[in-house]
Amino acid sequence: MKTLVVYLMAMPETPELARVAVESGADIVELGFPFSDPLADGPVIRRAGERALAAGMRTGRCLDVLAQTRTLIDVPVVLMTYASIFDAYGWEKLERDARDAGATSFIVVDLPSDVRPELRRVQLVAPTSTDARLKLAADATDGWLYLVTVTGTTGARADLAPTLAPLAERARAATDAPLYAGFGISTPAHAHAAAELVDGIAVGSRAVEAAEVGPAELGRFVASLRDALDGK
């Protein structure tokens, strides 16, 4: 069975959205903590972060959302953010408080694999990663390796990136860890095609768009991805 990872931005309504996502087939929830200069994020997630910040979603409130989310779902919850959030809050303190609130792991988008190795986290690799960097990330990753399918920001795209297949092949040679692909995967067709190459997918921008419409739309979208991954 292929793994479906769904990203949601931390907002007051996110715990209920996460519950709907899991009931509709999500296996892992990525919970985004907003940052004012999100270099890896495309326009949809960037705007969601701006709305979150405008709504007062600072790190403390995001941790509250994480704790509330944990009470409603029993799948892994991965905190996804940027190094500056850890710098401002304190690295050890944020890791401790996040784990206490229910975080299973972390993704720090702009933190190289060999920096802060004491923070066990899901590592990202991209088509531009050298074999040496890919191996370093694979050896350090927490649970699964995140394959960034494109050289660019997050966001929906018309087609699955042709760079995924060679990246997945290189990653398979470097690790036995599960490989999940993200960035640019936004449709059931993308999900089905990616599932031929990797062990799971992560969907961000399109999930955020669906969540903004409401729980029913998010549930419909997640269910469509689940069906595509399951070959239905």
Rosetta blueprint (number, residue, H / E / L):
1 M L
2 K L
3 T E
4 L E
5 V E
6 V E
7 Y E
8 L E
9 M E
10 A L
11 M L
12 P L
13 E L
14 T H
15 P H
16 E H
17 L H
18 A H
19 R H
20 V H
21 A H
22 V H
23 E H
24 S L
25 G L
26 A L
27 D L
28 I E
29 V E
30 E E
31 L E
32 G E
33 F L
34 P L
35 F L
36 S L
37 D L
38 P L
39 L L
40 A L
41 D L
42 G L
43 P H
44 V H
45 I H
46 R H
47 R H
48 A H
49 G H
50 E H
51 R H
52 A H
53 L H
54 A H
55 A L
56 G L
57 M L
58 R L
59 T H
60 G H
61 R H
62 C H
63 L H
64 D H
65 V H
66 L H
67 A H
68 Q H
69 T H
70 R H
71 T H
72 L H
73 I L
74 D L
75 V L
76 P L
77 V E
78 V E
79 L E
80 M E
81 T E
82 Y L
83 A H
84 S H
85 I H
86 F H
87 D H
88 A H
89 Y H
90 G L
91 W H
92 E H
93 K H
94 L H
95 E H
96 R H
97 D H
98 A H
99 R H
100 D H
101 A H
102 G L
103 A L
104 T L
105 S E
106 F E
107 I E
108 V E
109 V L
110 D L
111 L L
112 P L
113 S L
114 D L
115 V L
116 R L
117 P L
118 E L
119 L L
120 R L
121 R L
122 V L
123 Q E
124 L E
125 V E
126 A L
127 P L
128 T L
129 S L
130 T L
131 D H
132 A H
133 R H
134 L H
135 K H
136 L H
137 A H
138 A H
139 D H
140 A H
141 T L
142 D L
143 G L
144 W L
145 L E
146 Y E
147 L E
148 V E
149 T L
150 V L
151 T L
152 G L
153 T L
154 T L
155 G L
156 A L
157 R L
158 A L
159 D L
160 L L
161 A L
162 P L
163 T L
164 L H
165 A H
166 P H
167 L H
168 A H
169 E H
170 R H
171 A H
172 R H
173 A H
174 A H
175 T L
176 D L
177 A L
178 P L
179 L E
180 Y E
181 A E
182 G E
183 F L
184 G L
185 I L
186 S L
187 T L
188 P H
189 A H
190 H H
191 A H
192 H H
193 A H
194 A H
195 A H
196 E L
197 L L
198 V L
199 D L
200 G E
201 I E
202 A E
203 V E
204 G L
205 S H
206 R H
207 A H
208 V H
209 E H
210 A H
211 A H
212 E H
213 V H
214 G L
215 P H
216 A H
217 E H
218 L H
219 G H
220 R H
221 F H
222 V H
223 A H
224 S H
225 L H
226 R H
227 D H
228 A H
229 L H
230 D L
231 G L
232 K L
